[in-house]
Amino acid sequence: MIRTATESDAKGIQAIYAPVVSSTPISFETEVPGVEEMASRIRKTLPQFPYLVCEMGGEIAGYAYAGTYRTRAAYQWSAEVTVYVSEKFRKQGIATGLYQALFEHLRELGYFHAVAGITLPNPASVAAHESLGFRKVGAFRELGFKQGAWHDVGFWQLELQPVRSDPPPPVPWAGRRVITP
């Protein structure tokens, strides 16, 4: 089941994210955020953007959310997107399902592009994003230092809908709820 995240999901989300921070360079965070910090992130995201979880058997199997790509007004039609899946539930189509639901909601809200940053190398994430239609648009070399090494960050872009010359501003997520079986 894919649904809107709530603050009570923070513990499950944190359990998925903690090993990514502590054991990989995938996230450039160096300290594992606590459950309350994750609840705060959910709370701060939901007024403007979707934050979704996939629940399987009462357990959070994965999550995806969107956020501001950049703060300048001309960027307002683009959103940065993120997806993480628990090690236990990988290779079951959860990331695809979460992203497809997220993209549908972003289109409804009036967004035209999704942008994903991927720490390289990360062939699984690159393959997952490209399978959904993302195109690599560039990379920054040695952008972050973690776990004793410098890491490149690549950027992928997905057109959510055709651009138009008179786009209205995107509308906020603001309390919408979704449940998809």
RAVEN-V490169 format. One record per residue. N is the residue number from 0. RES is the residue in one small letter. OMEGA is omega in whole degrees, 0 to 359 (NA if undefined). NEAR is the number of other C-alpha atoms within 10 Angstrom. D_CENTER is the distance of its C-alpha to the mean C-alpha in Angstrom with 2 decimals. Layout:
# RAVEN-V490169
N&RES&OMEGA&NEAR&D_CENTER / N&RES&OMEGA&NEAR&D_CENTER
This chain:
# RAVEN-V490169
0&m&175&17&17.48 / 1&i&181&23&14.21 / 2&r&176&19&14.50 / 3&t&177&21&13.37 / 4&a&172&25&12.73 / 5&t&179&15&15.72 / 6&e&179&15&16.75 / 7&s&176&13&18.71 / 8&d&186&19&15.67 / 9&a&181&21&15.09 / 10&k&179&16&17.43 / 11&g&178&19&15.77 / 12&i&180&26&12.27 / 13&q&179&20&14.16 / 14&a&177&16&16.07 / 15&i&187&20&13.19 / 16&y&185&20&11.87 / 17&a&180&18&15.50 / 18&p&176&14&16.64 / 19&v&180&20&13.81 / 20&v&188&18&15.04 / 21&s&188&16&18.67 / 22&s&183&11&19.25 / 23&t&172&15&17.15 / 24&p&185&22&16.44 / 25&i&173&19&12.82 / 26&s&178&17&11.81 / 27&f&170&17&14.37 / 28&e&180&14&14.98 / 29&t&176&15&18.46 / 30&e&180&9&19.12 / 31&v&177&15&17.41 / 32&p&179&13&16.49 / 33&g&181&14&18.56 / 34&v&181&19&18.00 / 35&e&176&14&19.14 / 36&e&178&13&16.73 / 37&m&176&20&13.78 / 38&a&178&20&15.65 / 39&s&179&13&16.03 / 40&r&176&14&12.37 / 41&i&182&24&11.97 / 42&r&182&14&15.22 / 43&k&181&12&14.38 / 44&t&191&18&11.19 / 45&l&178&23&12.95 / 46&p&184&14&15.81 / 47&q&190&17&14.02 / 48&f&173&24&10.66 / 49&p&173&30&9.67 / 50&y&189&28&8.28 / 51&l&173&26&9.17 / 52&v&171&28&10.79 / 53&c&181&24&12.89 / 54&e&177&19&16.27 / 55&m&180&13&18.97 / 56&g&179&7&22.40 / 57&g&181&8&21.43 / 58&e&175&13&18.89 / 59&i&182&24&15.12 / 60&a&180&25&14.23 / 61&g&179&27&10.45 / 62&y&178&28&7.56 / 63&a&177&25&4.39 / 64&y&176&24&4.19 / 65&a&178&26&5.36 / 66&g&179&19&7.86 / 67&t&176&17&11.03 / 68&y&174&17&11.31 / 69&r&189&12&14.84 / 70&t&179&8&17.37 / 71&r&188&8&20.26 / 72&a&184&8&21.18 / 73&a&178&8&21.16 / 74&y&191&12&17.38 / 75&q&181&17&16.80 / 76&w&179&21&16.14 / 77&s&180&24&13.09 / 78&a&173&23&9.53 / 79&e&184&17&6.96 / 80&v&182&22&3.57 / 81&t&174&20&1.42 / 82&v&174&21&3.97 / 83&y&178&20&7.27 / 84&v&177&23&10.65 / 85&s&178&20&13.90 / 86&e&182&12&16.49 / 87&k&187&10&18.82 / 88&f&182&14&16.92 / 89&r&179&13&15.78 / 90&k&177&11&17.34 / 91&q&178&10&17.65 / 92&g&183&11&15.31 / 93&i&179&25&12.79 / 94&a&179&25&9.69 / 95&t&179&16&11.53 / 96&g&178&17&12.42 / 97&l&181&25&9.15 / 98&y&180&21&7.88 / 99&q&177&13&11.46 / 100&a&180&18&11.61 / 101&l&181&24&8.65 / 102&f&177&25&10.41 / 103&e&180&13&13.67 / 104&h&178&18&13.02 / 105&l&176&26&11.93 / 106&r&180&17&15.16 / 107&e&181&14&17.14 / 108&l&177&18&16.21 / 109&g&178&19&17.44 / 110&y&182&24&14.68 / 111&f&182&22&15.85 / 112&h&170&24&13.28 / 113&a&181&24&9.65 / 114&v&178&23&9.32 / 115&a&173&22&7.62 / 116&g&183&19&9.53 / 117&i&174&20&10.83 / 118&t&184&23&13.57 / 119&l&0&19&16.58 / 120&p&175&14&18.12 / 121&n&186&13&15.50 / 122&p&181&11&17.06 / 123&a&180&10&15.15 / 124&s&178&18&11.71 / 125&v&181&21&13.68 / 126&a&180&12&15.48 / 127&a&180&14&12.63 / 128&h&181&22&11.10 / 129&e&178&15&14.74 / 130&s&178&11&15.74 / 131&l&176&12&13.59 / 132&g&176&14&15.33 / 133&f&175&21&13.39 / 134&r&176&17&16.15 / 135&k&181&17&16.44 / 136&v&178&11&17.68 / 137&g&179&12&18.57 / 138&a&172&16&18.31 / 139&f&181&13&19.48 / 140&r&173&12&21.88 / 141&e&185&13&22.12 / 142&l&182&13&19.68 / 143&g&180&15&19.14 / 144&f&179&13&21.64 / 145&k&179&15&20.74 / 146&q&174&12&22.80 / 147&g&182&7&25.75 / 148&a&173&9&24.35 / 149&w&183&13&22.89 / 150&h&174&20&19.68 / 151&d&173&15&18.73 / 152&v&177&19&15.34 / 153&g&179&20&14.89 / 154&f&180&17&13.14 / 155&w&183&20&12.45 / 156&q&176&22&12.79 / 157&l&174&20&12.90 / 158&e&180&17&15.54 / 159&l&178&19&14.62 / 160&q&180&14&18.28 / 161&p&178&7&21.35 / 162&v&177&12&21.85 / 163&r&186&8&24.85 / 164&s&182&5&27.26 / 165&d&186&6&27.19 / 166&p&172&11&23.67 / 167&p&178&10&23.71 / 168&p&176&12&21.21 / 169&p&177&17&18.05 / 170&v&180&13&18.70 / 171&p&176&15&16.85 / 172&w&171&18&15.17 / 173&a&170&12&17.87 / 174&g&177&12&18.54 / 175&r&178&12&17.78 / 176&r&179&14&17.44 / 177&v&171&16&16.60 / 178&i&180&11&17.98 / 179&t&180&10&17.97 / 180&p&NA&8&20.31
